[in-house]
Amino acid sequence: MHLEFRHLRTIKAIHEAGGLARAAEIMNITQSALSHQVKGLEDQAGVELFVRRTKPLRLSAAGMKLLRLAERILPEIEALEDEFQSLQSGKSGRLHIAIECHACFEWLFPVLEQFRRAWPDVDVDIRPGLAFDALPALKREEVDLVVSSDPEELPDVDFTPLFDYEPVFVASSQHPLAQKSFIEPEDFRGETLITYPVERSRLDIFSQLLTPAKVEPRAVRPVELTAVILLLVASNRGVAVLPDWVVREVRYNSDYVTRPLTETGLTRRLFAATRSEDTARPFMSHLLKLARTEPLKLQRQAEPLPG
């Protein structure tokens, strides 16, 4: 028996309309074509699907079985059609994000909160990219966006600039280095450096400063949470280097000092890597726009009021 979706729609329409003429009108086909379709379906099934000579037209026991099938399957098909239509229009989709930057959660969560309100039908998830190779996962379509500060030349992958940031030295206001106007690599030799628990190659303080200068801190203490890092720094248990968006709230706190790295400071740029075919999708474009503006908003919020 070769059963098609149109057969299920036909059975359902005739049952609801109570006759061929009204069902044909609803389905926008001729009554003759509808009768021919019903006859062909009954020939395939080998049984009568309707009890003839009744008004309204009634389904037989076999027809009722087919109706129950139609009532179960057709809503699922219609829901799938709606989902596909939403995908085509860019109203829904999947947005799984991998983060290669441990501190990026500080600004990303406000971005995603705004995004969720604008795109409630998009499935959003976050995977810490430090636990796996994020860019190969992007190519394999396991994730849809990678936040990274290390762009690469990859076919069919776009690296969209988000914003520039400055890795900033943070110490207790009682620390001897608080007297300096900027921090140099040699200043770290006798210090306990508190960092996120990731590879050194993914930490700006090592990749941009200490490793090129061949300087090793006295000790490196990995700490998972930003709040705990700042607590330890305020207690003078060590020093840290954090992105400027992380330290925005402590710049004006008397327990801390923040200083640039080197006399001219360091500047890094954060990127969003996406598959080229997805970059221009409406919800992806909106997320990228939010990601570019949120750090600026947070910076303005953290600035003290005049006077």
C-alpha positions as CSV (number, residue, x, y, z in Angstrom):
1,M,0.0,0.0,0.0
2,H,1.5,3.3,-1.1
3,L,0.2,5.9,1.3
4,E,0.9,9.6,0.7
5,F,0.3,12.6,2.9
6,R,-2.4,13.8,0.5
7,H,-4.3,10.6,1.2
8,L,-4.3,11.4,4.9
9,R,-5.4,14.9,4.2
10,T,-8.2,13.7,2.0
11,I,-9.6,11.3,4.6
12,K,-9.5,14.0,7.3
13,A,-11.1,16.6,5.0
14,I,-14.0,14.3,4.0
15,H,-14.6,13.3,7.6
16,E,-14.7,16.9,8.8
17,A,-16.8,18.1,5.8
18,G,-19.3,15.2,5.9
19,G,-19.3,14.8,2.1
20,L,-17.2,14.8,-1.1
21,A,-18.6,18.1,-2.5
22,R,-17.7,20.2,0.6
23,A,-14.4,18.4,1.0
24,A,-13.5,19.1,-2.6
25,E,-14.3,22.8,-2.1
26,I,-12.1,23.0,1.0
27,M,-9.2,21.2,-0.7
28,N,-9.6,23.4,-3.8
29,I,-10.0,20.4,-6.2
30,T,-12.9,19.1,-8.3
31,Q,-15.3,16.5,-6.8
32,S,-14.5,14.2,-9.6
33,A,-10.7,14.3,-8.9
34,L,-11.4,13.7,-5.2
35,S,-13.7,10.7,-5.9
36,H,-11.0,9.3,-8.2
37,Q,-8.4,9.7,-5.4
38,V,-10.7,7.9,-2.9
39,K,-11.3,5.1,-5.3
40,G,-7.6,4.6,-5.9
41,L,-6.9,4.6,-2.2
42,E,-9.6,2.0,-1.6
43,D,-8.2,-0.1,-4.4
44,Q,-4.8,0.0,-2.7
45,A,-6.2,-0.8,0.7
46,G,-8.5,-3.6,-0.6
47,V,-11.3,-2.4,1.7
48,E,-14.0,0.3,1.6
49,L,-13.0,3.4,3.6
50,F,-16.5,4.9,3.6
51,V,-20.0,3.7,4.4
52,R,-21.9,4.7,1.2
53,R,-25.5,5.9,1.1
54,T,-25.3,7.7,4.4
55,K,-25.6,11.5,5.1
56,P,-23.4,12.8,6.2
57,L,-20.8,10.5,4.6
58,R,-19.3,8.3,7.3
59,L,-16.0,6.5,7.6
60,S,-16.0,2.7,7.8
61,A,-14.0,0.9,10.5
62,A,-11.0,0.8,8.2
63,G,-11.5,4.5,7.3
64,M,-11.5,5.3,11.0
65,K,-8.1,3.6,11.5
66,L,-6.8,5.8,8.6
67,L,-8.3,8.9,10.2
68,R,-6.6,8.2,13.5
69,L,-3.3,7.8,11.6
70,A,-4.0,11.2,9.9
71,E,-4.8,12.9,13.2
72,R,-1.5,11.7,14.6
73,I,0.8,12.3,11.7
74,L,-0.5,15.5,10.0
75,P,0.0,17.8,13.0
76,E,3.6,16.7,13.2
77,I,4.1,17.3,9.5
78,E,2.5,20.8,9.8
79,A,4.8,21.6,12.7
80,L,7.8,20.5,10.7
81,E,6.7,22.6,7.7
82,D,6.3,25.6,10.1
83,E,9.8,25.0,11.5
84,F,11.3,24.8,8.0
85,Q,9.5,27.9,7.0
86,S,10.9,29.7,10.0
87,L,14.4,28.4,9.1
88,Q,14.1,29.8,5.6
89,S,12.9,33.2,6.9
90,G,15.7,33.3,9.5
91,K,13.3,33.4,12.5
92,S,14.5,30.2,14.1
93,G,17.6,28.0,14.0
94,R,20.4,26.7,16.1
95,L,23.1,28.9,17.7
96,H,25.7,26.8,19.6
97,I,28.6,28.9,20.7
98,A,32.1,27.8,21.6
99,I,34.3,30.2,23.7
100,E,38.1,30.1,23.5
101,C,38.3,33.0,25.8
102,H,37.7,32.0,29.5
103,A,36.8,35.6,30.6
104,C,34.3,36.1,27.7
105,F,31.4,34.9,29.8
106,E,31.6,38.3,31.6
107,W,30.2,40.2,28.6
108,L,28.6,37.3,26.6
109,F,25.8,36.6,29.1
110,P,24.2,40.1,28.8
111,V,24.5,39.7,25.0
112,L,22.6,36.4,25.0
113,E,19.9,37.8,27.4
114,Q,19.2,40.5,24.8
115,F,19.4,38.0,22.0
116,R,17.0,35.6,23.7
117,R,14.3,38.3,23.9
118,A,14.6,39.1,20.2
119,W,14.9,35.6,18.9
120,P,13.0,33.2,21.2
121,D,12.8,30.5,18.6
122,V,16.6,30.1,18.2
123,D,18.1,27.2,20.1
124,V,21.1,28.8,22.0
125,D,23.8,26.7,23.8
126,I,27.3,27.4,25.0
127,R,30.2,25.1,25.0
128,P,33.6,26.1,26.6
129,G,35.9,25.9,23.6
130,L,38.9,25.4,25.9
131,A,37.8,21.7,26.3
132,F,38.0,20.9,22.6
133,D,39.3,22.2,19.3
134,A,36.6,24.8,18.6
135,L,37.4,25.8,15.0
136,P,37.5,22.2,13.7
137,A,34.1,21.7,15.5
138,L,32.8,24.7,13.7
139,K,33.8,23.2,10.3
140,R,32.1,19.9,11.3
141,E,28.9,21.9,12.2
142,E,29.1,20.8,15.8
143,V,29.0,24.5,16.9
144,D,27.9,27.5,15.0
145,L,30.0,30.4,16.4
146,V,33.4,30.5,18.0
147,V,34.6,33.4,20.1
148,S,38.4,33.7,19.6
149,S,41.2,36.2,19.7
150,D,43.3,34.1,17.2
151,P,41.9,34.4,13.7
152,E,43.1,31.9,11.1
153,E,42.8,31.6,7.3
154,L,40.2,28.9,6.9
155,P,38.1,28.2,3.8
156,D,34.4,28.9,4.2
157,V,34.9,30.5,7.6
158,D,34.5,34.2,8.4
159,F,36.2,35.9,11.3
160,T,34.1,39.0,12.1
161,P,35.9,41.6,14.3
162,L,33.9,42.3,17.5
163,F,35.9,44.7,19.5
164,D,39.4,45.6,20.8
165,Y,40.3,45.1,24.4
166,E,43.3,45.7,26.6
167,P,44.9,43.0,28.9
168,V,45.2,44.9,32.2
169,F,47.5,44.2,35.2
170,V,45.5,44.0,38.5
171,A,47.0,44.1,42.0
172,S,46.2,45.0,45.5
173,S,46.5,48.7,46.2
174,Q,49.0,47.6,48.9
175,H,51.2,45.8,46.5
176,P,54.7,47.3,45.7
177,L,53.9,47.3,42.0
178,A,51.0,49.7,42.7
179,Q,53.6,52.5,42.7
180,K,54.5,51.9,39.1
181,S,52.7,53.6,36.2
182,F,53.0,50.6,33.9
183,I,54.1,47.0,34.2
184,E,57.0,45.3,32.4
185,P,57.7,41.6,31.9
186,E,60.5,41.6,34.5
187,D,58.1,42.8,37.1
188,F,56.5,39.3,37.1
189,R,59.6,37.3,38.0
190,G,59.0,37.4,41.8
191,E,55.2,37.3,41.6
192,T,52.5,34.7,42.1
193,L,50.5,35.1,38.9
194,I,46.8,34.1,39.3
195,T,45.3,32.9,36.0
196,Y,42.4,31.0,34.5
197,P,43.1,27.2,34.3
198,V,43.9,27.1,30.6
199,E,46.9,26.5,28.4
200,R,49.5,29.3,28.5
201,S,49.2,29.7,24.8
202,R,45.6,30.9,25.3
203,L,46.5,33.5,28.0
204,D,47.4,36.9,26.8
205,I,49.9,37.5,29.6
206,F,52.0,34.6,28.4
207,S,51.4,34.7,24.6
208,Q,51.8,38.5,24.3
209,L,54.3,39.3,27.0
210,L,56.0,36.8,29.2
211,T,56.8,34.0,26.7
212,P,58.4,36.4,24.1
213,A,60.4,38.0,27.0
214,K,61.4,34.6,28.4
215,V,60.2,35.6,31.8
216,E,58.8,33.0,34.3
217,P,56.7,34.1,37.3
218,R,57.7,32.8,40.7
219,A,54.5,30.8,40.8
220,V,51.3,30.4,38.7
221,R,48.1,29.8,40.5
222,P,45.1,28.6,38.4
223,V,41.7,29.8,39.5
224,E,38.4,29.0,37.8
225,L,36.2,32.0,38.7
226,T,36.9,35.7,38.0
227,A,35.3,36.7,41.3
228,V,37.8,34.5,43.2
229,I,40.7,35.8,41.2
230,L,39.8,39.4,42.2
231,L,39.3,38.3,45.9
232,L,42.8,36.8,46.0
233,V,44.3,39.8,44.4
234,A,42.6,42.2,46.9
235,S,44.0,40.0,49.7
236,N,47.5,40.5,48.2
237,R,47.8,36.7,47.5
238,G,49.1,37.4,44.0
239,V,48.6,39.5,40.9
240,A,46.6,38.9,37.7
241,V,46.2,40.1,34.1
242,L,42.6,40.3,33.0
243,P,40.8,41.8,30.0
244,D,39.7,45.4,30.6
245,W,36.0,44.5,30.4
246,V,36.5,42.2,33.4
247,V,38.1,44.8,35.6
248,R,35.7,47.6,34.7
249,E,34.1,47.4,38.1
250,V,37.3,47.5,40.2
251,R,39.0,50.4,38.4
252,Y,37.4,52.8,40.9
253,N,37.7,50.4,43.9
254,S,40.4,51.6,46.4
255,D,41.3,47.9,47.2
256,Y,42.8,47.5,43.7
257,V,45.1,49.2,41.2
258,T,45.0,48.5,37.5
259,R,48.0,49.3,35.2
260,P,48.8,48.9,31.5
261,L,51.2,46.3,30.4
262,T,54.3,48.0,29.0
263,E,54.5,51.7,28.5
264,T,52.3,51.8,25.4
265,G,49.9,49.1,26.6
266,L,48.8,46.0,24.8
267,T,45.7,45.8,22.5
268,R,44.0,42.6,21.4
269,R,41.0,42.0,19.2
270,L,38.2,39.6,19.7
271,F,36.6,37.8,16.7
272,A,33.5,35.7,16.0
273,A,34.2,32.8,13.7
274,T,31.2,31.6,11.7
275,R,30.7,29.4,8.7
276,S,30.4,31.8,5.7
277,E,27.0,30.5,4.7
278,D,25.7,31.4,8.2
279,T,27.3,34.9,8.8
280,A,24.5,36.8,7.0
281,R,21.6,34.9,8.6
282,P,19.4,37.5,10.3
283,F,19.7,36.1,13.8
284,M,23.5,35.7,13.4
285,S,23.9,39.3,12.2
286,H,21.9,40.5,15.1
287,L,24.0,38.6,17.6
288,L,27.2,39.9,16.1
289,K,25.9,43.5,16.4
290,L,25.0,43.0,20.0
291,A,28.4,41.5,20.7
292,R,30.1,44.5,19.3
293,T,28.1,47.0,21.3
294,E,27.7,45.3,24.7
295,P,31.3,45.9,26.0
296,L,30.9,49.6,25.3
297,K,27.7,49.7,27.2
298,L,29.3,47.9,30.2
299,Q,32.2,50.3,30.1
300,R,29.9,53.4,30.2
301,Q,27.9,51.8,33.1
302,A,31.1,51.3,35.1
303,E,32.4,54.9,34.7
304,P,31.8,57.1,37.8
305,L,29.3,60.0,37.5
306,P,30.9,63.5,37.2
307,G,31.4,65.3,40.5
